[in-house]
Amino acid sequence: MKDPETYYKPRSTIYLALMGKCPRCGLGSLFSGFLDIVPECKSCGQDLSESDAGDGPAVFVILIAGLIIVASALYVEVNFQPPYWLHATIWLPLGLGLPLALLRPIKAWLSVKQFQKQAQQGRLDLD
């Protein structure tokens, strides 16, 4: 890790999550792949290997995307009653695209919040 005393301008959690940037400096990338978090920021050297959002992003995506898709499908069915092929044409791509679009920013948001709150794994002190 580079100099821990270096001052970095605070950035918005939403900005860092949407851009997928390092929670410390806001410059380096948080991801090395679609959902793989880098072990260390290339810009500031911050250790990100302990960052683990767990199943949280998947749960939020299921709840948010499910609510949007199901509510929208019910609204369209009740008000317009389109044929089933049109339902499939609308909701299948949305059912695949929306979760994929939400997963990365939500994982980044949870990782940034974990860094900002200095959250760590629970440890037992058995002294």
Secondary structure, DSSP 8 states (H G I E B T S, - for coil): ---TT-------HHHHHHHTB-TTTSSSBSBSSSS-B-SB-TTT--B-TT---TTHHHHHHHHHHHHHHHHHHHHHHHHH---HHHHHHHHHHHHHHHHHHHHHHHHHHHHHHHHHTT---------
